[in-house]
Amino acid sequence: MRASSPRVPWLFILLSLVGMAELVWTTRTGPGVSPDSVQYIYSACTFAEGRGFLSLYDDAGQGAATHYPPGYPVALAVAAFFTPDGSLTAAGTVLGILLRGINLFLIMWLLLRYTGRLLLPLIVGFFLITCLQLLRIHEMIWSEPLFFLLSLLALWKSVEYCDDGSRRDLAIAIICTALAAITRYIGMVLICSVTWVVLVRSTGSFTERFRRAALTGILSALPLLVWFVRGKLVADSMTNRDLGYHPMTADYWNELLVTLGEFFLQVLQLEEQSRIAGLALGLLAAVLALRYRKALITALRANTFAYALLCCNVGYLLLLIISNTFLDDTPLYYRIICPVLVQLLIAVALLVDRWAAQRTWSPRARKRCLLALSVYGALHVFDHARYVLDKKSPEGYFSSSWMADPVVARIKKHPTSALCSNAIDALYVHTGRILPELGSLDTAATGTFVAVFAEGAFNNGRAFGEDLSATNPNAPAVRLELVLESPVSKLYRVR
């Protein structure tokens, strides 16, 4: 089906608006707020107040923020200009809704642009609108939706430059790449990917291509390098991560398989089922890639956009493995893996379109494909609709279970405590001194426990139950509810 009708973009706009509308519904009582969200909000607040990018978890809220780059906090602060009372939590909700609509539309439009067909973009768009992992990422105050948009724009514009040599396209690609890199550190892979695509796929002699690629890489990396230098100067650490060696255990790969299975077969309710489905899908992809490797290589040579997407996201996964082995401890769950799977899905759709166009399909084969897609789509929609209709409260610190938790209520009433956590199932209390009267508490509501410790001893949630209370007994505390809870959160507004 060719996309020559002027009504085609309206179909994409309609689907994007549907995706935005359901996000408005699921965030009607507030956005999802995780421990990372708390830091984003706090850093956005301190930036908006002219105090720079500060970390809630260091030096009683006065330490320089280096663990997360500044891109998303800046976006939150800017969005707060247009939200009631300058609420940064409301700004996070609005950003998530807008980015969901833009991301969905851009994916469908790019597929239409590179295939010239209407049916394939609609199928992929419908799948992504009903994808729970993608919806949940946009529900949260997280940097992933913004990073996804910037990375997709960067790859697209770099490919456009390779096709027609427009300097404007190259400039846009460099700007989007630089912004993506200061939104998430994994953007270093995007810098390498865009630079590589310009080197191997643009026109001209090798010397000309090398010169352009070097300029692209340097300009794209410049803002991130400035941020690294700033971190080293003001906090003696570029990213607040220590170099070490801790090989990835089987738990990481198990989580990756579960995420893969749930992405494509979200109707499965048990972790074991998702793990088996993820393993089966991974093996199937490997077998098909080996079986049709010559056709795959030919298609990648002919489709620069699919090639760029594949290079970037394979590099993304490799950097995750390296980072988990030598630097950080990042779980391979839907927040981290879903954006990769979406971009790989776009690449696969482009390659499948080329492959399908070279085949002759009998009416019987068409009916079978249509029947399989209909059954799969019905199951996908059913599970998605159940999630959306059952959504009563957001995830994390705005959830009803957290707000009503008796342990949380008890800690809030303590005059010297401040709530702070790096895990939804763990409650840390910054007190500046040991509070033996609180001890270690358990609750059935959220399964939380209390670890009492002083500011400056925050350990990124790696060693639960450790005695961290004596590190800095005189440090003051920043109360978490002052950052988050409405209407107090409105104190943190853009001035």
N, C-alpha and C positions, 0 to 999 in steps of 0.2 A: 504494500500500500504506500503510494508515494505521498510526500508531504508538500503538495503544491497548493493546497487549499489555504486561503487566508484565515480560516477558522481554526487551523491546527494549534497555534499558540494558545488560544482560549481554552482548549482542552487541558493543556498543561497548567495554565493559570488556575483553572477550576480545581484540578487535583491538588495543586499546591495550597489553595485556600482551604480545602477540606483537611489537609494535613495540619495547617495552622489552627483551624477551628477545634480539632480534637485536642490539640495541645493547650489551647485556651481552657478547655473543659478539664483536662487532667491537672492543670496547675491553678485551678480556680481558688483553692485554699492556700496557695503559696507554692514557691518553687521547691525542688529538691535541693537540700543543702547538706553536703558532706563535709568532712574535715578540710579537704582541699578548698571547698567553696568558702569556708570561713576565712582562710588565708587570702583568697582572691578578693573577698569583700573588704577585709581589713586593709589590704594593700591599696585597693582602689580608694578607700576612704582617706588614708594618709596621703595619697597622691593628690586627691581632690582638695585636701586641706593645705596643700603646699608643703608637706613635711617629707616628701619623697616616698619611696617604696619601702615600707617597714614590715617586719615580720611579727605576727602575733605571738610566736613561739620563742622569740629570742629577746633577752634583756628586757623583760616585762613589757613587751610590745614596742620597744624602741630600737631593736636591732635591725640592721639592713636586711631586706628580703633578697635572697639569692637562690633559694630552692626552686622557685618558679620564675619564669621570665615575665616582663612587665606588660606584654601585649594585651592580654585579656583584662587585667585590672584597669588599664587605660580605657578599653572599650566599655567596661562597666561604668567608669566615672563619666565618660562622655554621654552614655545612654541615660545616666541619672539626671542630666540636664532636662530631659524630656519626660521624666516620670513625676508623678505627684509627690511633692515634698522632698524630692531628691533621694528617694529611697533606693539604695543600691540593690536590695533584694528584689524590688519591683523591676529595677533595670535589668537584672539577670533574667527575670521571667520574660520581659519584652524582647530582649535579645534572643533568647531561645526560640520564641515564637517566630520572629522575623527570619532568623537563620534557618529554621526548618522549612519555611516556605521558599526562601531563596535557594537553598540547597536542592530541594526536590525539583524545582523548576529548572535549575541549571543542569542537573543530571539528565533530565528528559530532553532539554533543548540541545545539549551536546550530542546525545545519541541520535537525535533527529538530524543534526547538522552533518554528522559523519556517516550516517547510513542512508539518509534520504527516505527513510521509511517511518511511518507513523505507528504501526502496531508494536514494534519492538520497544520504543521508548515508553509506550503506554503500559506494556507488560512489566517492564522494570520499574516504572514509576509506581504502579499499583502495588507491586511487591514491597517497595521501600516505604510507601505510606502505611502499609500494614505490618511493617517490621517492628517488633516490640523493642529490640535493642536500640534501633535508631531513635525511636520515640523517647525512650528512657534517657538517652544521652542528652536530648534537647530539653527534657524536663528539668535536668539538674543545672546548677550554676557551675558549669564546667567550661573549659577552654576548647574542648574537642570540636564542637560545631563550627566555631570561628576558624580554627586551624584547618578543618576539612574544606571550608569554602576557599580560603586563601591558597591552599595547596592545589586544589582543583583548578583555580584560575591561573595559578603560576604554570602548571603543566600545560594547560590548554594554550596559553599565550606563547609559551616557548615553542610549542609545536606549530602554531600559526606563523611565528617568525621563521621557523625552518622551512615552511611551505612557500611563503611569499617574500621573506626578507624585510618586512616592515620594522623599522627601528622603534616605532611606537609600540608594537607588540612585544619587542624585547624589553623595552623600558617598563611596561606593565608587568611582564613576567618577573623582572628583577625586583620591582617594588613589592609584589605579592609574595615572592619568595622571602624577602627580607622581613616582611611583616609576619609571615608564618613562622619564621625561625625565632622571632622574639615573642611568639605566642606559646609555642611549645619547643622544648629543646630538641625534640625528635626532628624538628625542622632542619637540622643539620643534614639529614638524609636528602631532604628536598633540594637544598643548595647543591649537593653533589649530583643529584639526578638532573636538575635543570641544566647545570654546567655540562654534564655528559651528553645530554640530548643536543645542546647547541654545538658541541664539538663533533659529534658523529653524524648528525642528521641535517645540519645547515649546509648551504651551498658555498662554493669557493674552494680555494686551495687549502691545504692543511695548515699552512702558516696563518692564513686569514681566519680559519675556523678556530685555531688554537688561541689567537689573540682575542677573538670575541668571547670564547668560552672562559678564558682567564679573567677578562673584564667582568663578565657576568658573575663568576664565582666570587670575586673580590667585593664587588658592590653589594651582592646579596648577603654576604657574610659580615659586612662592615657593622651594621647595628648590633648584631649579636656579639661581635668582638668588643665593641665599646661597652656592652653590658657586662661581659666577662671581666674586662679591665676594671670597671667600676666595682664589681664584687670583690675582686682581689684587693683593691685599694681600701675599701671601707669595711670589709668583713673578713679579709684574709682568706676568702674562698670564692671561687667562681660560681659554683652551683650548690654549695653546702652538701657535697657528697664525697665520701672518702673512698679512696682506691683500695681494693682488696680482692680476694679470690674466694668466691662461693658458688660453685657449679650449680646449675639449675637441676633441681631434683625432679622426680617423676610427677610430683604434684603440679608443677608448672605445665608440663605437657598434657596432663590430664585436664587441667583447666582450659587449655587451648582447644582440646578436642570437644569439650562440653560447650564452649562458646561457639565453635564452628557448627556443631549439631543444632544448637538452639537458634542460630541465625537463620538457617534454612528450614529447619523443622521445629518451629517454636511450639507446635501443638504438643510435642512430647513434654510430659510433666516430670519425669524422673531423671535424675542426673545420670544414672547408668544408661538409660535409653539415649540421652543426648550424647554421651561419650561414645557409644557404639555407632550412632549416626555420624558423628564427627569423624571417627576413624574410617568408616565406610566411604564418606564423601572425600576425605583426603586421599585414600587409596585409589578411588575412582578417578580423581583428578590426575594423580600421578600416572596411572595406567593409560589414560587417554592422551596425556602429554607425550608419553613415550611412544604410544601407538601411532600418533599423528604428528610426530616431531618435525618431519619435513614440511608438512602443510602448515604447522604452527610457525616455524621459522620463516616460511615464505609470507605468511599473513602478517607477521610482526614487521618484516621488512617493508611491506606495503602500507602498513598503518602505523604511522609515527605516534599517534596519540595513545594507542593501545600499548605500544612499546614503552612510552614514557611512563604510563601508569604502572606497568609491570615492573620496570626498573625501580621506580620510587618505592613501591610497596614491598618488593622483595628486600630492598635495602632497609626499609623500616623494620621488617621482622628480624633481619640480621643484627641491626643495631640494638633491638630489644634483647636479643640473646647475649650480645656483648655486654650491654649495660647491666643486665641481671647477673652476669657472671663476675664482673669486675667492679661495678659501681653501686647501683641502686637495687631495690628489691621490689620490682613491679609485677603484680599479678596479671596474668594474661586473660583477663575477663573482658566482658562486652565493652566496657568503656575504652579499653586500649585497642582491642582487636576489631571491633565493628567498623570503624572508619576504614581500616585496611580492606576488610571484606567488601565494603561498598565500592571502593575504587577498583578492586580486582573484579568485581561483578561487572562494572562498566567495561573493563578491558575484555573480559570474556564475551560479553554481549556483542562488542564490536567484531571480535574474531568469529563468533558463531554466525553473525549476519553474513560475513563474507563467505564462510563455509556453506551456509544454507543456500546462498544465492547461486552457488555453482552446482547444486544438486537439483534433480527433478523429483518432485514429491507427488506421489500418487494420491488420489482422493482418500483412499483408505488410511494412508499414513497421516494425512492431514487431520482426519477425524480422530485418530488415536492421540495425536499430539494435543488436539483441542480438548479431548476428554480428560487427559492426564492433567493438563493445565487447569481445567475447571475444577476437578476434584482437589488438586493441591491448593488452588486459590480459595476454595470454599473453606477448607480446614484452616488455612492461614487467616482468613477474615474472621472466622468464628473465634479463634483464640484471641485475636487482636481486639475484637469487639467486647469480649468478656473482660479483658483487662481494662479497657477504657471505661466501660460501664460500672465496673466494680471499684474504680479508683475513688477512694474517699478522702485520702490525705496524701501529701507529698512524702518523699523519702527523706530520711535523715533527721536533722534537728528541727524541722518543721512538722514532722509526722505526729499524728495524734498519740501514738504509743510513747514517743519520746517526751512530748509535752506533758503527758499525764503520768509519767513514770514516778512512782513514790520516792525512789532514790534521788532522781533529779530534783523533785520538789523539796526534798529534805536538804540537799546540798545548797539549793538556791537560798534557803532561809539562813544558812550559816553566814555570819557577818564577814568572815575573812576569806571565804572560798571564791574561786572563779572556775567556771566550767570550761574545760578544754579537752578535745579528744582528737585522735587521728584514726579512729575506727568507730563505726556506728555501734558496735557491740561492746565498746569499752569507754568508760567514763573516767577521765582524769580530772583531778582537782588541784588547781594551783592555789596554794595557800601561803607560801612563803615560810611555813613552819610545819612541823609534824602535828597532825591532828589524830591522836590515838583514839579519840572518842568516835571517830568515823569508822576506822578500821577498814575491813574488806567486806563489802555488802553485795548481796546478790538479789536479783529480782526476776520474777517470771515474765514480766511484761516485755522487756527487751533483752534480757540476758546480760545486762550490763554489770560491771563491777567497778569498784572505786580504787584507784591507785593514787595515793596522796603524795605529791611531790612539789618541790619549789620550782619557780621559774628558772629557766636555763638548763633544766635537766631533761627537756623533752627529747625523746629518743625515737621519734617517727614510728611509734607503735610496734617496734620490732621485738621487744622483750617484755611481754606482759607479766605483771606480778612482781617485777623487780622493785627493790626498795630505792626510790629515787628522791626521798624527802630531805636529805641532808646536804644536797649539793650547794644550794645558795639560800640559806635560811632567811636572809634579810631582803630578798628581792620582792618588790610589789607584784601584784597580779592584775591582769586585764580580764574583766568578767565577760564570758562568752555571750551572755544574754544582752549585754550592751551593744554587741556587734549585730545580733540577729533579731531579737524579739521585737515584734511590732507592739506599740508604736515607738518604742525606745530606739529601734534601728533607724528611725528617721532623724535622729540626732546626727547620724553620719550622712551628711548630705553635701552636695557640691555647693560651695559658697561662692 
